[in-house]
Amino acid sequence: MAEKKIKKAEEKVEIICKDRLCPIHGDKKLKQRGRIFEGIVTKKLPGRVTVEFERMLKIPKYERYEKRKTKIHARLPDCMKNDLDVEDLIQIAETRPISKTIHAVVTKVIRRIGK
């Protein structure tokens, strides 16, 4: 769905996104609401990614902290599908429910590790 156009004079690549639910280009832009997360991509599937991040949870009884991992499924817009790979650090934002498991959308790539 994403098309690339190359201008010869400027040698610039423009991406025209035809994804309706893209938070940047779509005509039915997904409104971002709620929290914003940063995490590492663990799985990349057509149209979605699985993001995992760690959080610290305090245990009052022992007066210590423990690490816990959280996995979230996020929608991957067509204009970003070639920009990220597994183990990249990305930012996702909460949105309305898109499907049974997807309640977030990828907003930007923070750090690339793949390739």
matplotlib code that plots the C-alpha trace (Angstrom):
import matplotlib.pyplot as plt

x = [0.0, 2.9, 4.3, 7.6, 8.1, 11.6, 12.1, 15.1, 15.9, 16.0, 16.9, 14.4, 12.2, 8.6, 6.4, 2.7, 0.9, -2.5, -3.1, -6.4, -5.4, -1.9, -1.5, 0.5, -0.9, -4.3, -7.6, -9.1, -6.1, -5.9, -6.2, -3.5, -4.7, -3.5, 0.1, 3.1, 5.5, 9.1, 10.0, 11.9, 10.3, 10.2, 8.1, 7.2, 4.0, 2.1, 0.3, 1.4, 4.4, 4.9, 6.7, 8.2, 9.4, 10.5, 9.1, 10.0, 7.5, 7.9, 7.3, 6.4, 6.9, 10.5, 11.3, 12.8, 12.0, 11.6, 11.7, 8.7, 8.2, 5.1, 4.2, 1.9, 0.7, 0.7, -0.5, 2.3, 1.4, 2.3, 4.6, 6.8, 6.9, 10.3, 11.8, 12.0, 13.1, 13.2, 15.2, 14.7, 13.6, 10.3, 7.7, 4.0, 0.9, -2.4, -5.4, -9.0, -9.3, -8.4, -8.9, -9.2, -5.5, -4.3, -4.9, -1.7, -0.1, 3.6, 4.4, 8.2, 11.4, 13.8, 16.9, 17.6, 19.6, 18.9, 20.7]
y = [0.0, 2.4, 3.8, 5.5, 8.4, 9.5, 13.1, 13.3, 17.0, 16.7, 13.0, 12.8, 9.8, 10.6, 8.0, 8.2, 6.3, 4.9, 3.4, 4.7, 4.1, 5.6, 8.1, 10.5, 10.3, 8.5, 10.0, 8.3, 9.2, 7.1, 9.5, 8.8, 8.8, 7.5, 6.4, 6.4, 3.4, 2.7, -0.9, -3.4, -5.2, -8.9, -10.0, -8.4, -9.6, -8.2, -5.1, -5.5, -5.8, -7.2, -4.8, -5.9, -3.5, -3.9, -2.1, -2.0, -3.1, -2.4, -5.2, -3.4, -6.5, -6.9, -3.2, -4.2, -3.8, -6.5, -6.4, -7.5, -7.6, -6.5, -7.5, -5.2, -5.8, -2.6, -1.7, -1.2, 1.5, 0.7, 3.7, 2.3, -1.4, -1.2, 1.1, -1.3, -4.8, -7.1, -5.7, -2.0, 0.4, 2.1, 4.3, 3.2, 5.1, 3.8, 4.3, 3.0, -0.8, -1.8, -5.5, -8.1, -7.8, -4.5, -1.3, 0.6, 2.1, 2.6, 6.3, 6.4, 4.5, 5.7, 3.5, 1.0, -2.1, -4.4, -4.1]
z = [0.0, 0.6, -2.7, -3.3, -5.7, -6.7, -7.9, -10.2, -9.5, -5.7, -5.4, -2.5, -1.6, -0.7, 0.8, 0.1, 2.7, 1.7, 5.1, 6.5, 10.1, 10.0, 12.9, 10.7, 7.1, 7.3, 6.5, 9.6, 11.8, 14.9, 17.8, 20.4, 23.9, 27.2, 27.8, 25.6, 25.9, 24.6, 24.0, 22.0, 19.0, 19.7, 16.8, 13.4, 11.7, 8.7, 10.0, 13.7, 16.0, 19.5, 21.8, 25.1, 27.9, 31.5, 34.5, 38.1, 40.7, 44.4, 46.9, 50.1, 52.3, 51.4, 50.7, 47.3, 43.6, 41.0, 37.2, 35.3, 31.5, 29.6, 26.1, 24.0, 20.4, 18.3, 14.8, 12.3, 9.6, 6.0, 5.8, 8.6, 7.8, 6.0, 8.7, 11.6, 12.3, 15.3, 18.3, 17.3, 20.0, 19.1, 20.7, 20.8, 22.0, 23.2, 21.0, 20.7, 20.3, 16.8, 17.2, 20.0, 21.0, 19.4, 21.4, 20.4, 17.4, 16.4, 16.4, 15.7, 15.6, 18.2, 17.6, 14.9, 15.6, 12.7, 9.4]

ax = plt.figure().add_subplot(projection="3d")
ax.plot(x, y, z, "-o")
ax.set_aspect("equal")
plt.show()
